[in-house]
Amino acid sequence: MARPTSRFVCQACGASVPKWGGKCDACGEWNTLVEEAVVETAPRGLGRGGGGRRLDFCGLQGSSAPPPRRVTGIAEFDRACGGGLVPGSAVLVGGDPGIGKSTLLLQAAGRLAQDHRCAYVSGEEAVDQVRLRAARLGIATAPVQLAAATSVRDIAAALDAADGPEVVVIDSIQTMYLDTLDSAPGTVAQVRASAQELIRLAKRRGVTLLLVGHVTKEGAIAGPRVLEHMVDTVLYFEGERGHQFRILRAVKNRFGPTDEIGVFEMTDRGLDEVPNPSALFLAGRRGDVSGAAVFAGLEGTRPVLVEIQALVAPSPLGTPRRAVVGWDGGRLAMVLAVLEARCGVTIGPNDVYLNVAGGLRIAEPAADLAVAAALLSSLTGEPVPADAVVFGEIGLSGEIRAVSQTELRLKEAAKLGFERALMPPRSGRRRSGAGSEPPLKVTELGQLDELVPLFDSSGARPPRGRPADPTRTLETVS
């Protein structure tokens, strides 16, 4: 029986099948199977010959110097990378089309070119197009080596030289191809093989490799999932087209903390870094409007204050709507259920709309209490105090649980002029407050039903369960 000469590979998950089908059985995607040639020489085992080199093992104890960093001078970019770029590392930057990936990396290359040899290889644009962008960004005079190429063999020959560049930007990895494979550029085999060759060369030569990656309609990096495992750092460039804010989020970093973010503002001169994102997110805030609460959140090691907006309105439909932007819809359903079951607040027949202002997406559960405060404020028409921040996690039994980095959140709130905080009880020894910052009045809430009396109860039923402690007062952070 003749051996098959081709196979069909899913471009979404990388699964391989012998025959074409409209739907991939592994991931369920439609029209993603592409025919690829089968390599005739099958891999062989080690056999009995051995011949391998013995490994030199060492213990866990020991000391090593921290890796050197190539600092770009763009503080928000360096923060997301863990303090700068490490020689011999591979960084993958993904994001929606037109979000600013090429602009950000061209600006970073222009800054690095002052002290390091930098190269920008574009597989999607011509040289003249990149020059036009550089002129608009004001970096046309930067000594960046520019080329338009898609062949990995040609790029490797230029990099593997004594006077080769120290930092290389590949825009994008989906346009690169190896001439040893018969598949088209952008397929799973080409993306995996091209990235592997470039990463191997970068680690051998000590070159910092910056890869631009396309994303799917779900927002994940296009191509094989193994691509994110091969690189050292994965950065997602997020943002809404209706907002000028852009957020660079680290989801993987072998040389620094994950979940670190860098905030940028898109202008006509490119991307400007935002050193104080809390003030920017709260710039258009009005304190006398019901249904809005300021959440003191934490993104990586950075405290960020953001406004959470809620709207509770009568529903003309039999099934009320639940629309969420910037938060988890499942957690909203949980907060609504706890408010009804533990606090006696009737929200079920109403439409509920929740929005995180500024285009930021919040993932930590510490936003539960701020969401509950915004919902109660919209339901009763009583605004949340304009000088108050809210944070805390809500349990299914109605308890409000403590969250991490409480003092850091309070310090950021005091820096921006807030005077009060609604938060869970603090356990253990309290550390000193914000130093020279003005003190905050803290209201500690142990149960969610203690939050309901803070708002006018004309639009909601009286809280059910144990009443709030009438002796509880606002205390000052020492």
N, C-alpha and C positions, 0 to 999 in steps of 0.2 A: 504494500500500500504506500502510495506516494506521501511524503511528508508535506503538510501545508506550508505554503510560501508566504502567507500573510495572515494577519489576525486583526481583530477590531478592538480598539482600546477606547474606553470611556474618557472623555476629556474633562469630566467633572470629578471623578473619583479614582481613575486609573485602572479600573477593572478591565480584564482582558477576556474576550469570548471568541470562539472560532467562527461564528456566523453573525452577520449584521442583523440588528433588530431595532425597531423604532424606539424602544425603551430599555434603559439599562436596568438589569435585575438587581444590581448591587445598591445603587443609590436612588433609583426611580426617576432619573432625569430622562427627558425625551430628546432624540436627535443629537446625541452627544458621542455616538460611536463613530470612530474614524479608522479607516484601514491603514495598517502599518505593516511594513515588511518584517519577516521573522529572520533573525540572525541565524545563519546556517550553522556556525560552529557553536555547539553547546558547551557550557562551562564544564570543566573536568574537576574531579575531586583531587585531594592531595595524594591519594595513593599510599603506598608503603615507603616511598623514598624519603619522606621527611625533608631534610635540607633546610629547615627554618632556622632563624636566628633566635637564640635564647633571650628572653626578656629579662631586663634588670629591674626587679621589683624594689620598692622602697616603702617605708612606713608612712603612717598618716602624720606623724609629728615632723615638724620642720618649719622653716621659714622661707618665704620667697618674697621678693620685692613686688610691689603693686605694678600692674602693667602700665607702661608709659601711655600718655594721652596726647592726641593731636587735637588741640582746642581750636574750634572754628571761630570763636569770638561771638557767635550767635548764642546767647546764654540759654534761651529756651530750647534750642536744638541740642546743645551740650547737656542740659539737664535731662532730657529724655534719653540720651545715649549713656547716661551714667557718669557724666563729667568730661566727655570728649570721646574721640574715636581712637580705638586701639589698633596699633599696627598689626597686620595679618588677620584682621577680623572682617566678617562679611555682614553687612547691614541691609536688610530688606525693608523698603518703604512702600506701603500699599495704600490705595485710596481711590475714591471715585474719580471718573474722568473730569478734568477741569478743576479739581480741588486745589491744585498748586504744588504737586509733587516735583515736577520739573523745575518750577520756579524756586522752591526751597533748596533743592540740591545744587542748582546753579549758583544761588547766592552763597551756599556753604563752600562750594568749590572756589568761588571768587575770593572768599575770605582766606581759605587755606592756602591759596596759591601765593600769598605773600611770603610764606615761610617754607612751603613744601611744593614739590613738583606735582601738579594736578592735571588730570586728563578727563575730559567729558566726551563720552562716546554715545552718540544719538543714533538709534535705529529707527526712529519714527519721524524725525525732522531733518531737513537739509541744514547745511552749515549756515546758510544765510538766515534761516529762520531762528536758529539759536543766537546768532549775532544780533538780530533785531531785539530779541528778549533781553540779551545782556545790555544793550544800549538803553532799553527802557528801565532796567534795574540800576543803571549807573555803574556797571562793573565792566564796561567794554574794554577798559585798559588793563584789567587783571590778566596776569600771565598764565591763563588757562590754555592747555593744549586741547584743541577741538578737532573732532573727527566724526564723520557719518559712516557707520559700518554696521554690518549684521553678522559677518562671518567670525565665529569664535576662533578659528585658526589664525586669521589676520590679527585679531585683537591680542591673542596670546603671544604672537610674534613681536608685537609692539611693546607688550608689557614685560616680556622675558628678555630684558636687555639691561646692560650695566647702567645706562642713563635713563632707565624707564621711570614712569611716574610712581609717586608714593601713594597717591590717592586717585582712585578711578571711579567714575560714575558711569553706570550702564543704564541707559534709558531706551528701552526697557528690556527685561530679561525675556519677555514673551516674543520679542522680535529677533532674538539671536538664534542661530542655527549651526549645527555641525554637519559638514559635508559627508561624514561617514554614515549618517542616517538618512533613510529615504523619506521620512515623514516631513510634513510641512512645518515651518516655524510656528510656534505657539502650541503645538501638540504636547501631550504629556511627556513623550519620550524626548523631544527636543528641549523642552524647558528643564527637565531633570538633568540631562546630559550636559547641556550648555552651562547650567549653574554649577554642576560638579567640576567641570574643567576650570572654570574661572575661579572658584573657591579654592581648588587645590593649588592653582598657580599663585593666588594671592597669599595663601599661608606659607608657601615655600619662599616667596620673595619678600614677605613682610609688607605687602601692599594692603592698604585699607580699601575694601571693595564696597561700593554703595550701589545696590540694585533697586531699580524701580519695578514694582510689580503691579499688574492689573488686578482688578477685583471682579468677582462675579456679581450677579444682581442681588445676591444675599449679603454682599459685603465682605466675603472671604477672599483670600488671595487666590487668583486663578491659577490653574495648573495643578500639579500633584501636591498632595498635602506634605509629602516628604520635603518639599522645598523649604518650608518653615523650620523643619528639623535640621536641615543642613546648615543654615546660616546661624550666626551668633546672636543677632539682634533683629527683632521684628517690630517695626513701627507702623502704626496705622494713622493715616492723616484723615481726620474727621472734620465734618462741618456741614452746615446747611447752606444751600445756595442763597437763601433769603437773608442770611446773616453774614457779616464781614468777619466773624471769628472763625479761626481754624485751630484745631486741637491735634497735636502730635502725641499719640499715646503709645507707650512701650508695653507690649504684651509679652515680650520675651527679651531677656537681656542676660547674657552670661557674664557680663562685666559690670553689672549695676543692678539697681532695684527695678522690679517690674511695676506696672501700673503707674509709672511716673508720667507726667504730662508736661507738654510745652504749649503755651498759648500764643497764637499769632493773630494779627489783624491784616486782612487783605486790603491793600491800598493800590493806587495807580502806580506806585513805585515798587510794587512787589509786596512781600510779606514783612511786616514790622512786628518785632517781638513785644509782648505785653508783660512787663515785669510784675504788675499787680492785677491779675485777672478778676479778683473779687470786685474791685472798684469798677471795672469795665462791665461786668455782668449786671451790676446794680445801678448802672448809669441812668437808665430810663425808668427807674422804679418810682412809684407814687405810694406813699405810706398810708394814705387815707382811703384805700380801696379794699373792699372786702374780698375774700378769696385768695389772698396772697400772703405767703409766709417766707421768711428768709431762712434758708437752711445752711448751717455751718458744716460743710462737708470736708472730705479729705481725699485728695487724689494723689496716691503715692505717699510722698512725704510733704506735700504742699497742702495747706488748708485753703479751701476755696469756698466763698460765700456766694450763693446763687438763689434767685427767687423762684419759688414754686407757686404756680398759679392753678387754681381750681375753680370750676364753675358747676354748680348744681342747679339744674333748671327742670321744670315740669316736662315730662315726656309725653308727646302726643301719640306715641306708639305703644303697642302692647308689650313689647320687650324694650326696656330702656337701653340707651346706648352707653358704652363705656369706651371713651377715646383717650388714649395716653400718648404723649409725645415726650421722649427723653427719660422715661422710667419704665419699670417692668409692670406690664398689665396684670400679671398674676399677683404681685404684691399689693396693687391697688384693690383687687377683689378681696384680698385677705383683710386689709385695713377696713374696708366697707363692712365686711362681715363682723369684725370685732366691734366696730362702732354700734352696729345694730344689736348684736347678741349680748355684749357686755355693758354697753352704755345706754341702751334703749333709744338710740337715735335712728329715726326712720329716714332712710335715704333710698331704699329700694325702688320706689315708683318713679324716681327722677333720673334724668340723663346726667351723667358725670363726665366732665372733661378735665383732663389734667395736662399741664404743660410745664416744662422746665425752661425758663426764659434764657435766651442767649444761645440756644442750640447745643448746650452741653447735655451729655447723657450721663445719668447717675446710676450707679450699680450697687452702692453700699446700702445695707438695710438701715443705717442710721437716719435715713430720710423718712422713715415711717411716721415719726411724730410730727414732722413738718407737714407731711401730706395730710395727716389727720387734722391738724390745726387749720390748714387751708380749706379743707372740706367743711369743717364746722363753721368757719368764718363765712364761706359762701352760702351755706344753708341758713344761717341766722342773720346775715347782713351786718355782723359786728366785725370790724377790721381787727386783724392781729396788730398789737402795738407796733408802731413804726420803728421803735428803737430796740426791738427784741429779735433774737435769733432762736431757732428751734432745732433740736436734734435729739434723736433717741430711737431705739429699736422697740417695736411692739410685738409682744408674744400673743399666742392664740388665747390665752386666759386673760388677756387685758393688762398684763404687767408691762412696764416700761423698763427695758434692760439697758444697762450701761454699755457705752461704746468706747472704742480706743481713742487715745490722744485727745482727751477732753480739754486739758489745759491749752493745748495748741489751738484748738478751735476757739476757745474763749479769748485767747490772745489776739487772734486774727480779727475777731468781732470787735474787741476793744480798740484795735488799731483803726478800724473804719468808723468809729464813732458810735457803735451800739452800746446801750447801757443795761440791757436786761437779757436774760437767757432762760428759756424753758428747756429743761434737760432732765435726764434720769438721775437718781441719787448716786452720789459718788461714794465708793467704798475704799477703805484703807486711808492711809495718811494723805492729806491734801498737800500738794506742793504749792510753792509760792506762785502768785498770780503773774500778771503781765509786767512786773517790774515798774517802770515809770509810766505804764499805760494807766488810764483811768479805771477804777474798779467797776465790775459788773455786778448787778443785782441778779442773783440766781434763784429761780423757783424750781425746786426739785420735785418731780412728779413720779410717784411709784406705781400708780395705776392710771389707765387711760380715762377712767370716769372722773378723775380729778381735773382733767383738761376741759370737760364740758361746762362746768360752772363759770369758767373764765369768759364765756361768750353768752350773749343774750339767749335765753332759752325759749323765746317766743316762737321760733321756727322749729324747735326740736322738743321732743318729749323730755321730761326730767330724767336724769340719769338713774339707772337701775343698779342695785348693788350697794356697796358700802359708800357713804357720802364722803365728800372731800374733807380733809382735816381743817376745821376753821381756824386752828391756831397756827397753821403753816403761813409763814410770812416770807417776804423777800429778804435774803441774806446777802451780805457783801463778800465778794471774793477777797480773801486776805492776801 
